[in-house]
Amino acid sequence: MTQAISKDGTVIAYERSGKGPALILVDGALCSRAFGPMPKLAPLLAPRFNVYVYDRRGRGESGDTLPYSKEREVEDIAALIQEAGGSAFLVGLSSGGALALEAAASGLDIKKVAAYEPPYVAAGGQEGGTEHERQLKSLLAAGHRGGAVRYFMRSMVGVPAPFVIMMQLMPWIWRKMKAVAHTLPYDAAVMNEFKVPAGRLASIQIPTLLMHGSKTDVRLQRAARAVADAVPGAQHRILEGQTHNVAPTVLAPAVVEFFTADTASADVRR
């Protein structure tokens, strides 16, 4: 494990593997270097890239300087880019995709950015919006870390109740999610009330790829297309057979193809 120091002094823990241009992986909610899709995705990208996997602030071995703001998370990515030599590719999954896009809109030295299913699912703020963030903070303030995870799973993600119960019966998983429950409001803040920030996205001036699965929630499909429409020249790609829980073996080839090819605006169905 290595450390980068963000602008506000927060320690950001990361590890890297592979050779080639720098590529930073940005996790979604509850995930870290030790839990989630990135530990499986990184080895598939390492043959072509120098892959950086990090703990977002408040998770794993990274610090958590308060008060939180998404601007501080962008500064964390900026610190990692400096560690990587001054420029990098970015891949973000779920709310990590929204954070990666925000980093691109902030003008960091990012070569290309790819996002998988950033969950901008609110229509006019009527599907949660600020209420999600408020409810999460209320549960956490009362000490209900497990309640916050359940609320996230059931009310925000839409995981069926039996699956949430099953997760609670797997302590090695439930314990890891509860440990980072305090960061769930951070992801809610990143998500801009879960509405597509079209004006902000329009400022992105680097090659951008938006992806979603063919079997994922229709709201997530709609969101990915809306983001692609908002980013000038962005590509939109559908990964056949995939849901929000995308298989790394399917995602990796799409990422490699986009990052290694000359890009032009296109819709691609594979």
Buried (B, 14 or more C-beta within 10 A) or exposed (E): EEBBBBEBEBBBBBBBBBEBBBBBBBBBBBBBBBBBBBBEBBEBBBEBBBBBBBBBBBBBBBBBEEEBEBEBBBBBBBBBBBBBEEEBBBBBBBBBBBBBBBBBBBEBEBBBBBBBBBBBBBBEEEBBBEBBBEBBBBBBEEEBBBBBBBBBBBBBBEBEEEEBEEBBEEEEBBEBBBBBBBBBBBBBBBBBBBBBBEEBBEBBEBBBBBBBBEEBBEBBBBBBBBBBBBBEBBBBBBBEEBBBEBBBEBBBEBBBBBBBEEBEEEEBEE
